[in-house]
Amino acid sequence: MDTKKITKIMKALSNPNRFELFMEISRRNQSSYEGEDCFVFNIMEKLNIGAPTISHHLKELSNADLIITERKGKLLVARINEQTLREFSDVINSK
């Protein structure tokens, strides 16, 4: 992972609301059963953040390759990009 990508990830996670959103997506991905989706509208309700703000934060997290979003009909589903998270973790944990 190059320095540019690392700083992009760190910048994306530096905003407290965005970090909380990322952690909520992560928690929902870990606790959901196989085939159960993490719908963004459920996260909006839990975090009490409006649609325009959530949209902006999702875009920033997606641009940093931290999450993957897809549409299922009219609903937006978000999940953690496990590969990016693993690579970032390896960089952070390296000595």
Helices and strands as residue ranges (DSSP letters): H 3-13, H 16-31, H 40-47, H 51-63, E 67-72, E 75-80, H 82-93
